[in-house]
Amino acid sequence: MEYDDQNIFAKVLRGEIPADVVYENDHVMAFRDIEPQAPVHILVIPKGPVPCLADARDGAAMGELMLAVGEIARQEGFEDDGFRVVINNGVRANQTVFHLHAHILAGRDLTWPPG
């Protein structure tokens, strides 16, 4: 899939749209979702132009994304209480912004199966 550099997360990365950033390093940025689906709902995005998970090719960058999830859980204090990480890939999976992003959901009981 071709990357659209006008998507909302690209604009957040460029500072054109404000975000409540909770974590950032050279590889990823994480911020609170503006329409949270749980008491804690944080989005983690790579700083590179990757539309969706199926388009990811850089294993080190994907590792950085997942390591950031763990760091955020520790930083925010929900690592022991439990959390869920969701990555939607494509329209049928309800991906609405085509910049790869992981949802971290925490702060309530999460049922199974999801969706």
Biopython code that builds the backbone (N, CA, C, O; Angstrom):
import numpy as np
from Bio.PDB.StructureBuilder import StructureBuilder

atoms = [
    (1, "MET", "N", (0.834, -1.172, 0.000)),
    (1, "MET", "CA", (0.000, 0.000, 0.000)),
    (1, "MET", "C", (0.885, 1.244, 0.000)),
    (1, "MET", "O", (1.906, 1.287, 0.686)),
    (2, "GLU", "N", (0.497, 2.231, -0.756)),
    (2, "GLU", "CA", (1.246, 3.486, -0.801)),
    (2, "GLU", "C", (0.951, 4.309, 0.447)),
    (2, "GLU", "O", (-0.190, 4.361, 0.906)),
    (3, "TYR", "N", (1.967, 4.946, 0.990)),
    (3, "TYR", "CA", (1.834, 5.747, 2.204)),
    (3, "TYR", "C", (1.324, 7.144, 1.869)),
    (3, "TYR", "O", (1.843, 7.797, 0.963)),
    (4, "ASP", "N", (0.310, 7.602, 2.597)),
    (4, "ASP", "CA", (-0.229, 8.951, 2.455)),
    (4, "ASP", "C", (0.346, 9.817, 3.566)),
    (4, "ASP", "O", (-0.021, 9.655, 4.730)),
    (5, "ASP", "N", (1.245, 10.736, 3.220)),
    (5, "ASP", "CA", (1.893, 11.555, 4.245)),
    (5, "ASP", "C", (0.991, 12.664, 4.793)),
    (5, "ASP", "O", (1.445, 13.509, 5.564)),
    (6, "GLN", "N", (-0.278, 12.661, 4.398)),
    (6, "GLN", "CA", (-1.248, 13.609, 4.948)),
    (6, "GLN", "C", (-2.175, 12.958, 5.974)),
    (6, "GLN", "O", (-3.133, 13.586, 6.426)),
    (7, "ASN", "N", (-1.900, 11.707, 6.345)),
    (7, "ASN", "CA", (-2.742, 11.061, 7.355)),
    (7, "ASN", "C", (-2.528, 11.742, 8.710)),
    (7, "ASN", "O", (-1.518, 12.410, 8.933)),
    (8, "ILE", "N", (-3.489, 11.560, 9.595)),
    (8, "ILE", "CA", (-3.474, 12.269, 10.874)),
    (8, "ILE", "C", (-2.235, 11.955, 11.710)),
    (8, "ILE", "O", (-1.729, 12.840, 12.399)),
    (9, "PHE", "N", (-1.735, 10.726, 11.669)),
    (9, "PHE", "CA", (-0.572, 10.388, 12.486)),
    (9, "PHE", "C", (0.707, 11.005, 11.906)),
    (9, "PHE", "O", (1.607, 11.375, 12.661)),
    (10, "ALA", "N", (0.796, 11.117, 10.595)),
    (10, "ALA", "CA", (1.931, 11.811, 9.989)),
    (10, "ALA", "C", (1.932, 13.273, 10.430)),
    (10, "ALA", "O", (2.984, 13.854, 10.698)),
    (11, "LYS", "N", (0.740, 13.856, 10.499)),
    (11, "LYS", "CA", (0.626, 15.250, 10.949)),
    (11, "LYS", "C", (0.984, 15.387, 12.422)),
    (11, "LYS", "O", (1.577, 16.391, 12.818)),
    (12, "VAL", "N", (0.637, 14.403, 13.239)),
    (12, "VAL", "CA", (1.040, 14.413, 14.645)),
    (12, "VAL", "C", (2.565, 14.355, 14.732)),
    (12, "VAL", "O", (3.172, 15.104, 15.497)),
    (13, "LEU", "N", (3.181, 13.470, 13.955)),
    (13, "LEU", "CA", (4.647, 13.350, 13.973)),
    (13, "LEU", "C", (5.332, 14.651, 13.578)),
    (13, "LEU", "O", (6.382, 14.994, 14.120)),
    (14, "ARG", "N", (4.739, 15.374, 12.637)),
    (14, "ARG", "CA", (5.318, 16.646, 12.192)),
    (14, "ARG", "C", (4.969, 17.812, 13.109)),
    (14, "ARG", "O", (5.444, 18.927, 12.894)),
    (15, "GLY", "N", (4.152, 17.574, 14.122)),
    (15, "GLY", "CA", (3.776, 18.632, 15.045)),
    (15, "GLY", "C", (2.661, 19.530, 14.538)),
    (15, "GLY", "O", (2.404, 20.588, 15.113)),
    (16, "GLU", "N", (1.993, 19.113, 13.457)),
    (16, "GLU", "CA", (0.911, 19.920, 12.893)),
    (16, "GLU", "C", (-0.396, 19.744, 13.659)),
    (16, "GLU", "O", (-1.266, 20.614, 13.624)),
    (17, "ILE", "N", (-0.528, 18.615, 14.351)),
    (17, "ILE", "CA", (-1.698, 18.321, 15.173)),
    (17, "ILE", "C", (-1.177, 17.996, 16.565)),
    (17, "ILE", "O", (-0.276, 17.170, 16.711)),
    (18, "PRO", "N", (-1.738, 18.641, 17.598)),
    (18, "PRO", "CA", (-1.255, 18.355, 18.959)),
    (18, "PRO", "C", (-1.665, 16.960, 19.419)),
    (18, "PRO", "O", (-2.677, 16.413, 18.982)),
    (19, "ALA", "N", (-0.858, 16.406, 20.307)),
    (19, "ALA", "CA", (-1.146, 15.098, 20.882)),
    (19, "ALA", "C", (-0.640, 15.086, 22.320)),
    (19, "ALA", "O", (0.310, 15.789, 22.667)),
    (20, "ASP", "N", (-1.289, 14.279, 23.144)),
    (20, "ASP", "CA", (-0.859, 14.089, 24.527)),
    (20, "ASP", "C", (0.180, 12.962, 24.528)),
    (20, "ASP", "O", (-0.137, 11.802, 24.787)),
    (21, "VAL", "N", (1.419, 13.335, 24.233)),
    (21, "VAL", "CA", (2.514, 12.370, 24.072)),
    (21, "VAL", "C", (2.921, 11.827, 25.440)),
    (21, "VAL", "O", (3.170, 12.588, 26.375)),
    (22, "VAL", "N", (2.983, 10.504, 25.540)),
    (22, "VAL", "CA", (3.388, 9.859, 26.790)),
    (22, "VAL", "C", (4.764, 9.210, 26.685)),
    (22, "VAL", "O", (5.376, 8.875, 27.699)),
    (23, "TYR", "N", (5.249, 9.031, 25.453)),
    (23, "TYR", "CA", (6.541, 8.367, 25.254)),
    (23, "TYR", "C", (7.038, 8.719, 23.857)),
    (23, "TYR", "O", (6.262, 8.811, 22.906)),
    (24, "GLU", "N", (8.347, 8.914, 23.757)),
    (24, "GLU", "CA", (8.946, 9.144, 22.439)),
    (24, "GLU", "C", (10.423, 8.808, 22.505)),
    (24, "GLU", "O", (11.104, 9.097, 23.488)),
    (25, "ASN", "N", (10.901, 8.190, 21.435)),
    (25, "ASN", "CA", (12.333, 7.990, 21.256)),
    (25, "ASN", "C", (12.653, 8.219, 19.780)),
    (25, "ASN", "O", (11.831, 8.780, 19.056)),
    (26, "ASP", "N", (13.806, 7.805, 19.334)),
    (26, "ASP", "CA", (14.193, 8.038, 17.938)),
    (26, "ASP", "C", (13.350, 7.256, 16.941)),
    (26, "ASP", "O", (13.331, 7.590, 15.757)),
    (27, "HIS", "N", (12.651, 6.218, 17.402)),
    (27, "HIS", "CA", (11.965, 5.300, 16.497)),
    (27, "HIS", "C", (10.444, 5.363, 16.549)),
    (27, "HIS", "O", (9.773, 5.112, 15.548)),
    (28, "VAL", "N", (9.901, 5.699, 17.718)),
    (28, "VAL", "CA", (8.447, 5.670, 17.892)),
    (28, "VAL", "C", (7.965, 6.874, 18.682)),
    (28, "VAL", "O", (8.734, 7.550, 19.366)),
    (29, "MET", "N", (6.666, 7.120, 18.566)),
    (29, "MET", "CA", (5.981, 8.108, 19.398)),
    (29, "MET", "C", (4.713, 7.439, 19.920)),
    (29, "MET", "O", (4.078, 6.663, 19.207)),
    (30, "ALA", "N", (4.347, 7.739, 21.160)),
    (30, "ALA", "CA", (3.127, 7.194, 21.748)),
    (30, "ALA", "C", (2.331, 8.334, 22.376)),
    (30, "ALA", "O", (2.888, 9.230, 23.010)),
    (31, "PHE", "N", (1.018, 8.276, 22.184)),
    (31, "PHE", "CA", (0.152, 9.339, 22.701)),
    (31, "PHE", "C", (-1.215, 8.758, 23.021)),
    (31, "PHE", "O", (-1.590, 7.694, 22.529)),
    (32, "ARG", "N", (-1.949, 9.480, 23.856)),
    (32, "ARG", "CA", (-3.278, 9.034, 24.270)),
    (32, "ARG", "C", (-4.269, 9.193, 23.121)),
    (32, "ARG", "O", (-4.272, 10.202, 22.416)),
    (33, "ASP", "N", (-5.113, 8.169, 22.950)),
    (33, "ASP", "CA", (-6.139, 8.188, 21.909)),
    (33, "ASP", "C", (-7.195, 9.234, 22.266)),
    (33, "ASP", "O", (-7.594, 9.338, 23.426)),
    (34, "ILE", "N", (-7.647, 10.004, 21.286)),
    (34, "ILE", "CA", (-8.654, 11.040, 21.556)),
    (34, "ILE", "C", (-10.057, 10.462, 21.680)),
    (34, "ILE", "O", (-10.970, 11.155, 22.129)),
    (35, "GLU", "N", (-10.246, 9.194, 21.286)),
    (35, "GLU", "CA", (-11.520, 8.496, 21.460)),
    (35, "GLU", "C", (-11.252, 7.165, 22.159)),
    (35, "GLU", "O", (-11.373, 6.103, 21.548)),
    (36, "PRO", "N", (-10.883, 7.226, 23.453)),
    (36, "PRO", "CA", (-10.447, 6.008, 24.156)),
    (36, "PRO", "C", (-11.533, 4.948, 24.258)),
    (36, "PRO", "O", (-12.707, 5.249, 24.476)),
    (37, "GLN", "N", (-11.107, 3.696, 24.094)),
    (37, "GLN", "CA", (-11.985, 2.539, 24.206)),
    (37, "GLN", "C", (-11.793, 1.809, 25.525)),
    (37, "GLN", "O", (-12.409, 0.768, 25.757)),
    (38, "ALA", "N", (-10.949, 2.343, 26.384)),
    (38, "ALA", "CA", (-10.681, 1.806, 27.714)),
    (38, "ALA", "C", (-10.160, 2.970, 28.552)),
    (38, "ALA", "O", (-9.768, 3.996, 27.995)),
    (39, "PRO", "N", (-10.149, 2.835, 29.876)),
    (39, "PRO", "CA", (-9.616, 3.925, 30.702)),
    (39, "PRO", "C", (-8.203, 4.354, 30.290)),
    (39, "PRO", "O", (-7.858, 5.533, 30.364)),
    (40, "VAL", "N", (-7.402, 3.395, 29.860)),
    (40, "VAL", "CA", (-6.092, 3.698, 29.272)),
    (40, "VAL", "C", (-6.147, 3.240, 27.820)),
    (40, "VAL", "O", (-6.404, 2.069, 27.542)),
    (41, "HIS", "N", (-5.907, 4.160, 26.903)),
    (41, "HIS", "CA", (-5.870, 3.826, 25.472)),
    (41, "HIS", "C", (-4.781, 4.689, 24.854)),
    (41, "HIS", "O", (-4.956, 5.887, 24.633)),
    (42, "ILE", "N", (-3.660, 4.050, 24.585)),
    (42, "ILE", "CA", (-2.475, 4.731, 24.058)),
    (42, "ILE", "C", (-2.150, 4.149, 22.696)),
    (42, "ILE", "O", (-2.201, 2.935, 22.499)),
    (43, "LEU", "N", (-1.816, 5.021, 21.759)),
    (43, "LEU", "CA", (-1.410, 4.614, 20.417)),
    (43, "LEU", "C", (0.108, 4.727, 20.308)),
    (43, "LEU", "O", (0.693, 5.723, 20.733)),
    (44, "VAL", "N", (0.737, 3.712, 19.741)),
    (44, "VAL", "CA", (2.184, 3.718, 19.528)),
    (44, "VAL", "C", (2.412, 3.628, 18.029)),
    (44, "VAL", "O", (1.947, 2.693, 17.377)),
    (45, "ILE", "N", (3.133, 4.609, 17.480)),
    (45, "ILE", "CA", (3.351, 4.657, 16.034)),
    (45, "ILE", "C", (4.839, 4.715, 15.712)),
    (45, "ILE", "O", (5.609, 5.342, 16.439)),
    (46, "PRO", "N", (5.242, 4.066, 14.631)),
    (46, "PRO", "CA", (6.628, 4.218, 14.194)),
    (46, "PRO", "C", (6.815, 5.596, 13.568)),
    (46, "PRO", "O", (5.864, 6.181, 13.050)),
    (47, "LYS", "N", (8.013, 6.099, 13.615)),
    (47, "LYS", "CA", (8.286, 7.402, 13.003)),
    (47, "LYS", "C", (8.493, 7.310, 11.498)),
    (47, "LYS", "O", (8.540, 8.332, 10.813)),
    (48, "GLY", "N", (8.615, 6.103, 10.984)),
    (48, "GLY", "CA", (8.767, 5.919, 9.544)),
    (48, "GLY", "C", (7.426, 5.741, 8.854)),
    (48, "GLY", "O", (6.418, 5.477, 9.509)),
    (49, "PRO", "N", (7.409, 5.883, 7.534)),
    (49, "PRO", "CA", (6.173, 5.813, 6.744)),
    (49, "PRO", "C", (5.745, 4.375, 6.425)),
    (49, "PRO", "O", (6.056, 3.860, 5.351)),
    (50, "VAL", "N", (5.040, 3.733, 7.348)),
    (50, "VAL", "CA", (4.559, 2.365, 7.162)),
    (50, "VAL", "C", (3.031, 2.395, 7.243)),
    (50, "VAL", "O", (2.486, 2.670, 8.311)),
    (51, "PRO", "N", (2.330, 2.122, 6.147)),
    (51, "PRO", "CA", (0.862, 2.208, 6.163)),
    (51, "PRO", "C", (0.185, 1.195, 7.089)),
    (51, "PRO", "O", (-0.744, 1.547, 7.816)),
    (52, "CYS", "N", (0.648, -0.068, 7.068)),
    (52, "CYS", "CA", (0.013, -1.088, 7.895)),
    (52, "CYS", "C", (1.029, -2.193, 8.188)),
    (52, "CYS", "O", (2.118, -2.227, 7.615)),
    (53, "LEU", "N", (0.651, -3.080, 9.082)),
    (53, "LEU", "CA", (1.568, -4.133, 9.518)),
    (53, "LEU", "C", (2.063, -4.979, 8.350)),
    (53, "LEU", "O", (3.237, -5.348, 8.313)),
    (54, "ALA", "N", (1.198, -5.288, 7.408)),
    (54, "ALA", "CA", (1.597, -6.115, 6.263)),
    (54, "ALA", "C", (2.651, -5.437, 5.395)),
    (54, "ALA", "O", (3.335, -6.104, 4.618)),
    (55, "ASP", "N", (2.787, -4.121, 5.518)),
    (55, "ASP", "CA", (3.795, -3.384, 4.751)),
    (55, "ASP", "C", (5.125, -3.248, 5.487)),
    (55, "ASP", "O", (6.107, -2.789, 4.904)),
    (56, "ALA", "N", (5.171, -3.640, 6.757)),
    (56, "ALA", "CA", (6.394, -3.507, 7.550)),
    (56, "ALA", "C", (7.478, -4.428, 6.999)),
    (56, "ALA", "O", (7.211, -5.590, 6.694)),
    (57, "ARG", "N", (8.678, -3.921, 6.874)),
    (57, "ARG", "CA", (9.810, -4.699, 6.365)),
    (57, "ARG", "C", (11.030, -4.630, 7.271)),
    (57, "ARG", "O", (11.973, -5.404, 7.109)),
    (58, "ASP", "N", (11.014, -3.704, 8.226)),
    (58, "ASP", "CA", (12.173, -3.469, 9.083)),
    (58, "ASP", "C", (11.949, -4.119, 10.449)),
    (58, "ASP", "O", (11.230, -3.583, 11.292)),
    (59, "GLY", "N", (12.573, -5.275, 10.654)),
    (59, "GLY", "CA", (12.399, -6.000, 11.903)),
    (59, "GLY", "C", (12.874, -5.215, 13.113)),
    (59, "GLY", "O", (12.262, -5.291, 14.178)),
    (60, "ALA", "N", (13.949, -4.467, 12.966)),
    (60, "ALA", "CA", (14.453, -3.673, 14.090)),
    (60, "ALA", "C", (13.440, -2.601, 14.476)),
    (60, "ALA", "O", (13.219, -2.357, 15.662)),
    (61, "ALA", "N", (12.827, -1.962, 13.490)),
    (61, "ALA", "CA", (11.820, -0.928, 13.776)),
    (61, "ALA", "C", (10.603, -1.534, 14.458)),
    (61, "ALA", "O", (10.037, -0.928, 15.368)),
    (62, "MET", "N", (10.194, -2.730, 14.024)),
    (62, "MET", "CA", (9.051, -3.395, 14.651)),
    (62, "MET", "C", (9.396, -3.803, 16.078)),
    (62, "MET", "O", (8.554, -3.731, 16.972)),
    (63, "GLY", "N", (10.622, -4.225, 16.283)),
    (63, "GLY", "CA", (11.066, -4.543, 17.634)),
    (63, "GLY", "C", (11.030, -3.316, 18.532)),
    (63, "GLY", "O", (10.635, -3.406, 19.695)),
    (64, "GLU", "N", (11.440, -2.176, 18.002)),
    (64, "GLU", "CA", (11.401, -0.922, 18.763)),
    (64, "GLU", "C", (9.975, -0.577, 19.162)),
    (64, "GLU", "O", (9.732, -0.108, 20.274)),
    (65, "LEU", "N", (9.034, -0.809, 18.256)),
    (65, "LEU", "CA", (7.631, -0.536, 18.547)),
    (65, "LEU", "C", (7.153, -1.400, 19.720)),
    (65, "LEU", "O", (6.515, -0.896, 20.644)),
    (66, "MET", "N", (7.461, -2.686, 19.680)),
    (66, "MET", "CA", (7.014, -3.586, 20.735)),
    (66, "MET", "C", (7.751, -3.335, 22.054)),
    (66, "MET", "O", (7.151, -3.444, 23.124)),
    (67, "LEU", "N", (9.027, -3.005, 21.990)),
    (67, "LEU", "CA", (9.747, -2.664, 23.213)),
    (67, "LEU", "C", (9.168, -1.406, 23.853)),
    (67, "LEU", "O", (9.118, -1.289, 25.077)),
    (68, "ALA", "N", (8.736, -0.474, 23.019)),
    (68, "ALA", "CA", (8.111, 0.753, 23.528)),
    (68, "ALA", "C", (6.821, 0.423, 24.272)),
    (68, "ALA", "O", (6.524, 1.044, 25.293)),
    (69, "VAL", "N", (6.051, -0.544, 23.777)),
    (69, "VAL", "CA", (4.816, -0.942, 24.455)),
    (69, "VAL", "C", (5.124, -1.360, 25.893)),
    (69, "VAL", "O", (4.454, -0.915, 26.825)),
    (70, "GLY", "N", (6.129, -2.209, 26.077)),
    (70, "GLY", "CA", (6.501, -2.641, 27.421)),
    (70, "GLY", "C", (6.969, -1.492, 28.291)),
    (70, "GLY", "O", (6.618, -1.412, 29.468)),
    (71, "GLU", "N", (7.755, -0.607, 27.716)),
    (71, "GLU", "CA", (8.248, 0.551, 28.473)),
    (71, "GLU", "C", (7.091, 1.453, 28.904)),
    (71, "GLU", "O", (7.081, 1.956, 30.027)),
    (72, "ILE", "N", (6.129, 1.654, 28.022)),
    (72, "ILE", "CA", (4.966, 2.486, 28.346)),
    (72, "ILE", "C", (4.147, 1.838, 29.461)),
    (72, "ILE", "O", (3.690, 2.526, 30.373)),
    (73, "ALA", "N", (3.959, 0.522, 29.394)),
    (73, "ALA", "CA", (3.222, -0.182, 30.445)),
    (73, "ALA", "C", (3.895, 0.012, 31.803)),
    (73, "ALA", "O", (3.216, 0.237, 32.805)),
    (74, "ARG", "N", (5.207, -0.073, 31.839)),
    (74, "ARG", "CA", (5.936, 0.147, 33.097)),
    (74, "ARG", "C", (5.817, 1.604, 33.538)),
    (74, "ARG", "O", (5.551, 1.886, 34.706)),
    (75, "GLN", "N", (6.014, 2.517, 32.606)),
    (75, "GLN", "CA", (5.977, 3.952, 32.899)),
    (75, "GLN", "C", (4.606, 4.384, 33.428)),
    (75, "GLN", "O", (4.512, 5.183, 34.360)),
    (76, "GLU", "N", (3.548, 3.845, 32.820)),
    (76, "GLU", "CA", (2.184, 4.234, 33.187)),
    (76, "GLU", "C", (1.636, 3.414, 34.363)),
    (76, "GLU", "O", (0.579, 3.740, 34.903)),
    (77, "GLY", "N", (2.350, 2.355, 34.761)),
    (77, "GLY", "CA", (2.002, 1.606, 35.953)),
    (77, "GLY", "C", (0.943, 0.535, 35.794)),
    (77, "GLY", "O", (0.318, 0.150, 36.782)),
    (78, "PHE", "N", (0.717, 0.040, 34.585)),
    (78, "PHE", "CA", (-0.274, -1.026, 34.418)),
    (78, "PHE", "C", (0.339, -2.341, 33.945)),
    (78, "PHE", "O", (-0.385, -3.235, 33.507)),
    (79, "GLU", "N", (1.653, -2.470, 34.027)),
    (79, "GLU", "CA", (2.313, -3.681, 33.533)),
    (79, "GLU", "C", (1.891, -4.927, 34.298)),
    (79, "GLU", "O", (1.807, -6.004, 33.708)),
    (80, "ASP", "N", (1.623, -4.811, 35.591)),
    (80, "ASP", "CA", (1.251, -5.979, 36.385)),
    (80, "ASP", "C", (-0.254, -6.245, 36.373)),
    (80, "ASP", "O", (-0.683, -7.371, 36.621)),
    (81, "ASP", "N", (-1.050, -5.226, 36.090)),
    (81, "ASP", "CA", (-2.505, -5.354, 36.113)),
    (81, "ASP", "C", (-3.046, -5.987, 34.835)),
    (81, "ASP", "O", (-4.154, -6.524, 34.830)),
    (82, "GLY", "N", (-2.289, -5.927, 33.772)),
    (82, "GLY", "CA", (-2.705, -6.497, 32.499)),
    (82, "GLY", "C", (-3.071, -5.431, 31.487)),
    (82, "GLY", "O", (-3.578, -4.364, 31.830)),
    (83, "PHE", "N", (-2.802, -5.745, 30.239)),
    (83, "PHE", "CA", (-3.122, -4.835, 29.140)),
    (83, "PHE", "C", (-3.196, -5.635, 27.855)),
    (83, "PHE", "O", (-2.724, -6.770, 27.783)),
    (84, "ARG", "N", (-3.786, -5.039, 26.857)),
    (84, "ARG", "CA", (-3.913, -5.676, 25.548)),
    (84, "ARG", "C", (-3.251, -4.773, 24.511)),
    (84, "ARG", "O", (-3.315, -3.548, 24.605)),
    (85, "VAL", "N", (-2.615, -5.398, 23.520)),
    (85, "VAL", "CA", (-2.026, -4.685, 22.393)),
    (85, "VAL", "C", (-2.750, -5.162, 21.144)),
    (85, "VAL", "O", (-2.826, -6.362, 20.879)),
    (86, "VAL", "N", (-3.281, -4.215, 20.379)),
    (86, "VAL", "CA", (-4.035, -4.536, 19.168)),
    (86, "VAL", "C", (-3.428, -3.775, 18.003)),
    (86, "VAL", "O", (-3.156, -2.578, 18.098)),
    (87, "ILE", "N", (-3.217, -4.492, 16.891)),
    (87, "ILE", "CA", (-2.816, -3.856, 15.632)),
    (87, "ILE", "C", (-3.817, -4.298, 14.582)),
    (87, "ILE", "O", (-3.889, -5.478, 14.236)),
    (88, "ASN", "N", (-4.580, -3.355, 14.082)),
    (88, "ASN", "CA", (-5.530, -3.630, 13.001)),
    (88, "ASN", "C", (-4.798, -3.477, 11.672)),
    (88, "ASN", "O", (-4.016, -2.544, 11.491)),
    (89, "ASN", "N", (-5.054, -4.393, 10.747)),
    (89, "ASN", "CA", (-4.397, -4.336, 9.442)),
    (89, "ASN", "C", (-5.451, -4.368, 8.344)),
    (89, "ASN", "O", (-6.032, -5.417, 8.065)),
    (90, "GLY", "N", (-5.695, -3.235, 7.731)),
    (90, "GLY", "CA", (-6.614, -3.168, 6.605)),
    (90, "GLY", "C", (-8.032, -2.777, 6.987)),
    (90, "GLY", "O", (-8.401, -2.760, 8.161)),
    (91, "VAL", "N", (-8.805, -2.469, 5.974)),
    (91, "VAL", "CA", (-10.166, -1.972, 6.143)),
    (91, "VAL", "C", (-11.044, -2.981, 6.876)),
    (91, "VAL", "O", (-11.787, -2.599, 7.779)),
    (92, "ARG", "N", (-10.976, -4.247, 6.512)),
    (92, "ARG", "CA", (-11.842, -5.256, 7.145)),
    (92, "ARG", "C", (-11.494, -5.492, 8.607)),
    (92, "ARG", "O", (-12.309, -6.023, 9.361)),
    (93, "ALA", "N", (-10.313, -5.110, 9.003)),
    (93, "ALA", "CA", (-9.916, -5.216, 10.412)),
    (93, "ALA", "C", (-10.191, -3.912, 11.161)),
    (93, "ALA", "O", (-9.833, -3.775, 12.331)),
    (94, "ASN", "N", (-10.824, -2.963, 10.487)),
    (94, "ASN", "CA", (-11.204, -1.666, 11.052)),
    (94, "ASN", "C", (-10.017, -0.726, 11.248)),
    (94, "ASN", "O", (-10.036, 0.123, 12.139)),
    (95, "GLN", "N", (-8.980, -0.876, 10.415)),
    (95, "GLN", "CA", (-7.911, 0.119, 10.435)),
    (95, "GLN", "C", (-8.451, 1.360, 9.743)),
    (95, "GLN", "O", (-8.865, 1.301, 8.585)),
    (96, "THR", "N", (-8.447, 2.482, 10.449)),
    (96, "THR", "CA", (-9.011, 3.717, 9.892)),
    (96, "THR", "C", (-7.951, 4.747, 9.545)),
    (96, "THR", "O", (-8.193, 5.634, 8.727)),
    (97, "VAL", "N", (-6.778, 4.641, 10.158)),
    (97, "VAL", "CA", (-5.652, 5.520, 9.819)),
    (97, "VAL", "C", (-4.560, 4.623, 9.259)),
    (97, "VAL", "O", (-4.100, 3.699, 9.930)),
    (98, "PHE", "N", (-4.149, 4.898, 8.033)),
    (98, "PHE", "CA", (-3.177, 4.030, 7.372)),
    (98, "PHE", "C", (-1.747, 4.510, 7.596)),
    (98, "PHE", "O", (-1.001, 4.828, 6.669)),
    (99, "HIS", "N", (-1.414, 4.542, 8.885)),
    (99, "HIS", "CA", (-0.062, 4.667, 9.405)),
    (99, "HIS", "C", (-0.037, 3.617, 10.504)),
    (99, "HIS", "O", (-0.806, 3.702, 11.461)),
    (100, "LEU", "N", (0.833, 2.637, 10.376)),
    (100, "LEU", "CA", (0.893, 1.542, 11.338)),
    (100, "LEU", "C", (0.799, 2.086, 12.762)),
    (100, "LEU", "O", (1.487, 3.046, 13.110)),
    (101, "HIS", "N", (-0.049, 1.473, 13.578)),
    (101, "HIS", "CA", (-0.153, 1.869, 14.971)),
    (101, "HIS", "C", (-0.634, 0.702, 15.815)),
    (101, "HIS", "O", (-1.448, -0.117, 15.389)),
    (102, "ALA", "N", (-0.101, 0.658, 17.024)),
    (102, "ALA", "CA", (-0.520, -0.328, 18.014)),
    (102, "ALA", "C", (-1.357, 0.384, 19.060)),
    (102, "ALA", "O", (-0.989, 1.450, 19.554)),
    (103, "HIS", "N", (-2.494, -0.226, 19.391)),
    (103, "HIS", "CA", (-3.338, 0.280, 20.471)),
    (103, "HIS", "C", (-2.943, -0.453, 21.747)),
    (103, "HIS", "O", (-2.880, -1.682, 21.757)),
    (104, "ILE", "N", (-2.679, 0.277, 22.812)),
    (104, "ILE", "CA", (-2.502, -0.321, 24.136)),
    (104, "ILE", "C", (-3.771, -0.006, 24.915)),
    (104, "ILE", "O", (-4.126, 1.160, 25.093)),
    (105, "LEU", "N", (-4.450, -1.045, 25.376)),
    (105, "LEU", "CA", (-5.690, -0.896, 26.135)),
    (105, "LEU", "C", (-5.483, -1.464, 27.534)),
    (105, "LEU", "O", (-4.965, -2.570, 27.691)),
    (106, "ALA", "N", (-5.889, -0.707, 28.545)),
    (106, "ALA", "CA", (-5.720, -1.153, 29.931)),
    (106, "ALA", "C", (-6.702, -0.407, 30.823)),
    (106, "ALA", "O", (-7.411, 0.500, 30.385)),
    (107, "GLY", "N", (-6.722, -0.815, 32.080)),
    (107, "GLY", "CA", (-7.526, -0.105, 33.060)),
    (107, "GLY", "C", (-8.919, -0.672, 33.278)),
    (107, "GLY", "O", (-9.697, -0.107, 34.047)),
    (108, "ARG", "N", (-9.251, -1.774, 32.620)),
    (108, "ARG", "CA", (-10.529, -2.460, 32.824)),
    (108, "ARG", "C", (-10.359, -3.913, 32.392)),
    (108, "ARG", "O", (-9.372, -4.268, 31.748)),
    (109, "ASP", "N", (-11.331, -4.746, 32.753)),
    (109, "ASP", "CA", (-11.308, -6.122, 32.286)),
    (109, "ASP", "C", (-11.559, -6.120, 30.780)),
    (109, "ASP", "O", (-12.469, -5.444, 30.300)),
    (110, "LEU", "N", (-10.772, -6.857, 30.053)),
    (110, "LEU", "CA", (-10.886, -6.954, 28.599)),
    (110, "LEU", "C", (-11.403, -8.343, 28.255)),
    (110, "LEU", "O", (-10.777, -9.340, 28.616)),
    (111, "THR", "N", (-12.513, -8.423, 27.575)),
    (111, "THR", "CA", (-13.142, -9.705, 27.277)),
    (111, "THR", "C", (-12.489, -10.405, 26.097)),
    (111, "THR", "O", (-11.750, -9.797, 25.323)),
    (112, "TRP", "N", (-12.777, -11.690, 25.976)),
    (112, "TRP", "CA", (-12.274, -12.499, 24.866)),
    (112, "TRP", "C", (-13.397, -13.380, 24.364)),
    (112, "TRP", "O", (-14.126, -13.919, 25.196)),
    (113, "PRO", "N", (-13.592, -13.566, 23.104)),
    (113, "PRO", "CA", (-12.786, -12.982, 22.031)),
    (113, "PRO", "C", (-13.159, -11.525, 21.776)),
    (113, "PRO", "O", (-14.287, -11.103, 22.027)),
    (114, "PRO", "N", (-12.190, -10.769, 21.272)),
    (114, "PRO", "CA", (-12.471, -9.367, 20.943)),
    (114, "PRO", "C", (-13.260, -9.278, 19.653)),
    (114, "PRO", "O", (-13.258, -10.208, 18.847)),
    (115, "GLY", "N", (-13.926, -8.168, 19.462)),
    (115, "GLY", "CA", (-14.631, -7.855, 18.208)),
    (115, "GLY", "C", (-15.478, -8.936, 17.728)),
    (115, "GLY", "O", (-16.122, -8.801, 16.688)),
]
sb = StructureBuilder()
sb.init_structure("model")
sb.init_model(0)
sb.init_chain("A")
sb.init_seg("    ")
for serial, (resi, resn, name, xyz) in enumerate(atoms, 1):
    if name == "N":
        sb.init_residue(resn, " ", resi, " ")
    sb.init_atom(name, np.array(xyz, "f"), 0.0, 1.0, " ", f" {name:<3s}", serial, name[0])
structure = sb.get_structure()
